[in-house]
Amino acid sequence: MMENFLLMVMPAGIEWVFLAAAVAIVFFGVKKVPEFARSFGKAKGEYEKARIEGQKEIDKIKRQPGN
């Protein structure tokens, strides 16, 4: 019974984004949030580059004769 009530009260979807943004602004301030977002975006881009490069290496190894 209590679990159903908790599921009904918890925010869902886009509400989580607003809640996370509000918490970030309260804890870090308005000026730090864009810096965090920028560094997160850069880190995500670097991760994607490394993932693609790793996949290329795996494909190259698979194409070698004898594998």
N, C-alpha and C positions, 0 to 999 in steps of 0.2 A: 504494500500500500504506500509506504513512504517513498519507495523508489519511483513509483509513477508520479508522485507529487514533485519530486526533485527533477524529473525529466521535463515536466511541464513548466517549471520555473526557470530552468537553465536557458540562457540565450542560445540562439542557433543562427547559423549562416553569417550574414553581414554584421549582425550585432556583435559577434566576436571581434571583428576588425575594429569597430568603434570602441569597444571595451578595451582592447589592447592598446589602441592609440591614446585613449584617455589615461590609462595607467602609465604609459611611457611618458606622456607629457607631465604628469604629476611627479614622477620619480626623477626624470632627467631634465626637464625644462624644455621650453619651446625651441631653443637654439640648438640643442644637442640631437633632437630627433631627426632632422634632415641629414646630419652627419652620419648617424647610425644607419639610416636608410641607404645613403650613398655607399658606405663601406660594405653593407650587406649586398648591395647590387654588384659591386666590384668583386666581392668574394664569390658570388654566385656565377659571375662570368668566368672567373678563373677556374672554378670547379667544372663548368661546362667544357672549357678548353681542354682541361686535363682529361676529362672523361672521353672526349672525342679522340684525343691523341692516343689514349690507352686502347680504345676500340680499334684504331688504325693499326697499332702495333699487334694486337691480337689477330686481326685479319691478315696482316703480313706474315705472321708466323704460321697461320693455318694454310696459306697459299704455298708455302715452301714444300718442295718435293720430299716425300718420306714421312709426312705427318698425316 
